[in-house]
């Protein structure tokens, strides 16, 4: 059996970190088993689904490195859903309901007021032909529900262990709206069966849905997939992450300059007891993924953790992997620039500041009490071309001739040459600044 998982987003908005975690788990599990990862657009909501959002999903997944083996769109499968719907009606498992949303809401409120669970009462099954004709004469079109058995259903869950749902405690799920459009349950089950999805990996908020879907799968004569319902994510402070996802879209994170593997490295380990480590290679992440390591406690997501991982990953990235992006910023060619600055970066976009630090313009900082010292430093600046040994030779000469040491020796030179009190090591930076720019800056000139 070939393992097949699916990520099935609705193209009605941007993907966020919660979506990314679901997609990553599906991808990592499939690949760790030598299987296939399917991308399915759940675009039955034609009013809200757009090609732009669909394309954005492809872009986001490509950025994360989650390449799919197959793709599908629910909007191209309406005829298939119609066929299954007809079958369910013939089996007596799909039935028409004529209540309006307001009437259903009043029913739920009455049940809650009486201390009863707000479960649909199946009143539609008791309608006479005359009552149905009267509703239709009013212009009502029915919505359709799938009739649950009222029995217990169970399944072994890869994360949560043995699960049991009493379907008598559930409302018969609506599978089709009065306007003819499909809701989640029927298309999802039909697609999973037709596409031979072997493992359905998704958030624990779907556990109750799974109870109904298990019965629908049985009604259609399908084989039950393996289910895995992982815990949802909370914000770092324990609050609901869902309220903050607007600022955590993958597009925003990408535009902030995050390396995708910093996000992958974090969310692959959230919810496990395993330490979070910076992983640059997807193959290593695949090899280390184990669904059994996921716990049931909520996972906590902190954007600052991603930033810290991002810095650690950048510190290990070889020049060849970033050369094209650096050159687009105007950085000097060659590994020397990258090796001199990467230890000071949090985001790759920070390299643009380092490019300006080298190329200028900058504003040299020369304090009044250091003016004579900086002038003396200019006089004994090593001859061009400056190299990795120039800084050490220069500061050794200045220490001997001025008696300065420590911060008093180094800081005035850094501030004059870079306009900053901190940054990359000067022994690496000085050759990149070059003799001409160093000379101008030691004279206090804002030179590019």
C-alpha positions in Angstrom: 0.0 0.0 0.0 1.3 3.4 -1.0 0.8 5.9 1.8 -1.1 9.0 0.5 -1.9 12.1 2.6 -3.7 15.2 1.5 -3.7 18.9 2.5 -7.0 20.4 1.5 -7.2 24.1 2.0 -10.1 26.3 0.9 -8.8 29.1 -1.4 -10.8 31.7 0.4 -7.9 33.5 2.2 -4.2 33.4 2.9 -2.5 30.4 4.5 -1.3 31.0 8.1 1.0 29.2 10.4 -1.8 26.9 11.6 -2.4 25.8 8.0 1.4 25.4 7.5 1.6 23.0 10.4 -1.2 20.8 9.0 0.4 20.8 5.6 3.9 20.1 7.0 2.7 17.1 9.1 0.9 15.6 6.0 4.0 16.1 3.9 6.5 14.9 6.4 4.5 11.7 7.2 4.0 10.8 3.6 7.6 11.3 2.6 8.9 9.5 5.7 6.9 6.5 4.5 8.0 6.8 0.9 4.5 7.9 0.1 2.7 10.7 -1.8 1.4 14.1 -0.8 -1.7 15.4 -2.5 -2.8 19.1 -2.7 -6.6 19.4 -3.0 -8.4 22.7 -3.3 -11.6 22.5 -1.3 -13.2 25.2 -3.4 -16.9 24.3 -3.2 -17.6 27.8 -1.9 -17.6 29.4 -5.3 -18.6 32.8 -4.0 -15.5 33.1 -1.8 -13.0 31.0 -3.6 -10.7 32.9 -6.0 -7.9 32.0 -8.4 -5.7 34.6 -6.6 -6.0 32.8 -3.3 -5.5 29.4 -5.0 -2.3 30.7 -6.6 -1.2 32.2 -3.3 -1.6 28.7 -1.7 0.7 27.2 -4.4 3.2 30.0 -3.8 3.2 29.5 0.0 3.6 25.8 -0.2 6.5 26.1 -2.7 8.2 28.6 -0.4 8.0 26.1 2.4 9.3 23.4 0.2 6.2 21.2 0.3 6.0 19.9 -3.2 2.9 17.9 -4.0 2.7 14.8 -6.1 -0.8 15.3 -7.3 -3.4 18.1 -7.2 -7.2 18.3 -7.5 -10.0 20.8 -7.3 -13.4 20.0 -5.8 -15.0 22.5 -8.2 -14.2 20.1 -11.0 -15.9 17.1 -9.2 -19.5 18.3 -8.7 -20.9 15.6 -11.0 -19.2 13.0 -8.8 -20.8 14.5 -5.7 -24.2 14.5 -7.4 -23.8 10.8 -8.2 -23.0 9.9 -4.6 -25.8 12.2 -3.3 -28.3 10.3 -5.5 -26.9 7.0 -4.1 -27.5 8.2 -0.5 -31.0 9.3 -1.2 -31.8 5.9 -2.7 -30.3 4.3 0.5 -32.6 6.5 2.6 -29.6 8.1 4.2 -30.0 11.6 2.7 -33.2 13.5 3.6 -34.7 16.9 2.9 -35.2 19.5 5.6 -37.3 22.6 5.2 -36.5 24.6 8.4 -35.2 28.1 7.9 -32.0 29.2 9.7 -34.1 31.2 12.1 -36.3 28.3 12.9 -33.3 26.0 13.5 -31.8 28.7 15.8 -35.0 28.9 17.8 -35.0 25.1 18.2 -31.5 25.1 19.5 -32.2 27.8 22.0 -35.3 26.0 23.3 -33.2 22.8 23.7 -30.5 24.6 25.6 -33.0 26.3 27.8 -34.3 22.9 28.8 -30.8 21.6 29.5 -30.8 19.4 26.4 -28.0 19.2 23.8 -28.8 21.2 20.7 -29.1 18.2 18.5 -31.4 18.3 15.4 -34.7 16.5 16.2 -35.2 15.0 12.7 -38.6 16.7 12.5 -38.2 16.7 8.7 -38.6 12.9 8.7 -42.1 13.3 10.0 -43.3 15.8 7.4 -46.4 14.7 5.4 -46.6 15.1 1.7 -49.1 18.0 2.3 -46.6 19.8 4.6 -43.8 19.4 2.1 -46.0 20.8 -0.7 -47.0 23.7 1.5 -43.3 24.6 2.2 -42.5 24.3 -1.5 -45.4 26.5 -2.3 -43.9 29.1 0.0 -40.8 29.0 -2.1 -38.7 27.0 0.4 -36.0 24.8 -1.1 -34.7 22.1 1.2 -31.3 21.6 2.7 -30.2 17.9 3.0 -28.8 16.0 5.9 -27.0 12.7 6.2 -28.8 10.3 8.5 -26.6 9.0 11.3 -27.2 5.6 12.8 -27.2 6.7 16.4 -24.7 4.0 17.3 -21.1 4.3 18.6 -18.3 4.6 16.1 -14.7 4.2 17.0 -11.3 4.3 15.3 -7.7 4.0 16.4 -6.2 7.5 16.2 -2.4 7.9 15.6 -2.2 10.8 18.0 -5.1 10.4 20.4 -5.4 6.7 20.7 -8.7 4.8 20.6 -11.5 7.3 19.9 -15.3 6.7 20.3 -18.1 9.0 19.2 -21.7 8.4 20.1 -23.5 9.5 16.9 -26.8 9.8 18.9 -25.2 12.9 20.5 -24.6 14.5 17.1 -26.9 16.4 14.7 -27.3 14.7 11.4 -24.8 16.8 9.4 -26.0 19.0 6.6 -24.4 17.9 3.4 -26.1 20.2 0.9 -27.5 23.7 1.3 -30.8 24.8 0.0 -29.1 26.6 -2.9 -27.6 23.3 -4.1 -24.0 24.0 -2.9 -22.1 21.3 -1.0 -20.8 21.5 2.5 -17.6 20.0 3.8 -18.6 16.5 4.8 -19.7 14.8 1.6 -17.1 16.1 -0.9 -14.3 15.5 1.6 -15.2 11.9 2.2 -15.9 11.2 -1.5 -12.5 12.7 -2.5 -10.6 10.8 0.2 -12.1 7.6 -1.1 -11.7 8.3 -4.8 -8.1 9.6 -4.4 -7.1 6.6 -2.2 -6.1 8.7 0.7 -4.7 6.3 3.3 -4.0 8.8 6.2 -6.1 11.8 7.1 -3.9 14.1 9.3 -5.6 17.2 10.7 -6.4 19.2 13.8 -8.2 17.9 16.8 -11.1 20.3 16.0 -12.2 17.7 13.4 -12.6 14.8 15.9 -16.4 15.1 16.1 -16.6 15.5 12.3 -14.7 12.2 12.0 -17.5 10.4 13.8 -20.0 11.4 11.1 -17.5 10.8 8.4 -16.8 7.2 9.6 -20.5 6.5 9.1 -20.6 8.1 5.7 -17.5 6.1 4.6 -19.3 2.9 5.7 -22.4 3.9 3.8 -20.4 4.3 0.6 -18.7 1.0 1.1 -15.3 2.6 1.5 -12.2 1.5 3.5 -11.5 3.6 6.6 -8.4 5.7 6.3 -6.0 6.0 9.3 -6.8 9.1 11.2 -4.4 11.4 13.2 -5.8 14.4 15.0 -3.0 16.6 16.3 -3.4 19.2 19.0 -4.2 22.8 18.1 -1.7 25.7 18.6 -2.0 28.4 21.2 -0.1 31.7 21.4 3.0 31.8 23.6 1.0 33.3 26.5 -1.6 30.5 26.3 -4.2 32.6 24.5 -6.1 31.6 21.3 -3.7 31.8 18.4 -6.7 32.0 16.0 -7.2 35.7 17.1 -3.7 36.6 15.9 -3.4 34.7 12.7 -4.0 37.8 10.6 -0.4 38.9 11.3 1.0 35.3 10.8 0.1 34.7 7.2 2.8 32.9 5.3 2.9 35.7 2.8 3.7 38.2 5.6 6.4 35.9 7.1 8.0 35.5 3.7 8.0 39.2 3.0 9.6 39.8 6.4 12.6 37.8 5.1 12.2 34.6 7.1 13.9 31.5 5.8 11.2 28.8 5.3 13.2 26.2 7.1 13.2 28.2 10.3 9.4 28.0 10.3 9.5 24.3 9.3 12.0 23.5 12.0 9.8 25.0 14.7 6.4 23.7 13.7 7.6 20.2 13.0 8.6 19.8 16.6 5.7 21.8 18.3 3.6 19.4 20.3 6.4 16.9 20.8 8.9 16.5 23.6 11.8 16.8 21.1 14.0 19.8 21.3 13.5 22.4 18.6 16.7 22.7 16.5 17.6 24.6 13.4 17.3 22.3 10.4 18.4 23.5 7.0 17.6 20.4 5.0 14.1 19.1 4.4 15.5 15.5 4.1 16.7 15.7 7.6 13.4 16.9 8.8 11.6 14.1 7.0 14.0 11.5 8.5 13.4 12.8 12.0 9.6 13.0 11.8 7.6 10.6 14.0 3.9 11.0 14.3 3.9 9.0 17.6 6.0 11.8 19.2 3.0 14.2 19.0 1.3 14.7 22.3 -2.2 15.7 23.1 -1.4 18.9 25.0 -1.8 22.1 23.0 1.3 23.3 21.3 2.4 26.9 21.8 3.6 29.1 19.0 5.9 32.0 19.6 6.9 34.1 16.6 10.1 35.1 18.4 11.2 31.4 18.4 11.0 31.5 14.6 13.2 34.6 14.5 15.8 33.0 16.8 15.8 29.8 14.6 16.1 32.0 11.5 19.3 33.6 12.9 20.8 30.3 13.8 20.1 28.9 10.3 21.5 32.0 8.6 24.7 31.6 10.6 25.2 28.2 9.0 24.1 28.9 5.5 26.9 28.7 2.8 27.4 31.6 0.5 26.3 29.7 -2.6 22.8 29.4 -1.1 22.3 33.1 -0.7 24.6 34.6 -3.4 21.8 35.5 -5.8 19.7 37.3 -3.1 22.8 39.1 -1.8 23.8 40.3 -5.2 20.2 41.7 -5.7 21.0 43.9 -2.7 24.2 45.2 -4.3 26.5 43.1 -2.0 30.1 42.5 -3.1 30.5 39.3 -4.9 32.3 36.5 -3.2 32.0 34.7 0.1 34.1 37.2 2.1 31.2 39.6 2.6 28.8 36.9 3.6 31.3 35.2 6.0 31.9 38.6 7.6 28.3 39.5 8.3 26.2 36.4 8.7 26.9 36.1 12.4 25.2 39.4 12.9 22.1 38.7 10.9 18.6 37.8 12.1 16.9 38.0 8.7 18.7 37.9 5.4 17.1 41.3 4.6 19.3 42.7 7.4 22.2 42.2 4.9 21.0 45.2 3.0 22.0 47.4 6.0 25.4 45.7 6.0 25.7 46.5 2.2 25.0 50.2 3.0 27.5 50.1 5.9 30.2 49.1 3.4 29.1 51.0 0.3 27.7 54.0 2.1 26.6 56.6 2.4 27.1 56.6 6.2 27.6 59.3 8.8 31.0 58.8 10.5 30.9 59.3 14.3 33.9 61.1 15.6 33.6 62.4 19.2 35.5 65.6 20.0 37.7 63.9 22.6 38.7 61.3 19.9 39.4 63.7 17.0 43.2 63.7 17.5 43.2 60.0 17.9 41.3 59.4 14.7 43.5 61.8 12.9 46.6 59.8 14.1 44.8 56.6 13.1 44.4 58.0 9.6 48.0 58.8 9.4 49.1 55.3 10.1 46.3 53.5 8.2 48.0 50.5 6.4 48.6 50.9 2.7 46.1 49.6 0.1 45.0 47.0 -0.5 43.6 46.3 2.9 43.3 42.6 3.9 42.3 40.4 6.9 45.6 41.3 8.7 45.3 45.0 8.2 43.1 45.6 11.2 45.3 43.7 13.6 48.5 45.4 12.4 46.8 48.9 12.4 45.4 48.6 16.0 48.7 47.1 17.3 50.6 50.2 16.0 48.0 52.5 17.5 48.2 50.8 20.8 51.9 51.1 20.9 52.0 54.7 19.8 49.0 56.1 21.8 48.8 53.8 24.9 45.1 53.2 24.2 43.6 49.8 24.8 40.3 48.0 24.9 37.2 50.1 24.1 39.2 53.3 23.9 41.4 51.8 21.2 38.7 50.1 19.0 35.4 52.0 19.5 36.5 55.4 18.0 37.7 53.5 14.9 34.5 51.5 14.5 32.3 54.5 14.9 34.3 56.5 12.4 34.4 53.7 9.8 30.8 52.4 10.2 28.8 55.1 12.0 27.8 52.4 14.5 28.9 51.2 17.9 28.4 47.6 17.0 28.4 45.2 14.0 30.6 42.6 12.3 34.2 42.1 13.3 36.3 44.9 12.0 39.1 42.6 10.8 36.6 41.3 8.2 34.8 44.6 7.6 37.8 46.8 7.0 38.9 45.1 3.7 35.4 45.3 2.4 35.2 49.0 3.2 38.5 49.5 1.3 41.2 52.0 1.6 39.6 54.9 -0.2 36.3 54.8 1.8 38.2 54.2 5.0 40.3 57.2 4.4 37.3 59.4 3.7 35.4 58.2 6.8 38.4 58.8 9.1 38.2 62.4 7.8 34.6 62.6 8.8 33.2 62.6 5.3 29.8 61.0 4.5 31.1 59.2 1.5 29.5 56.6 -0.7 
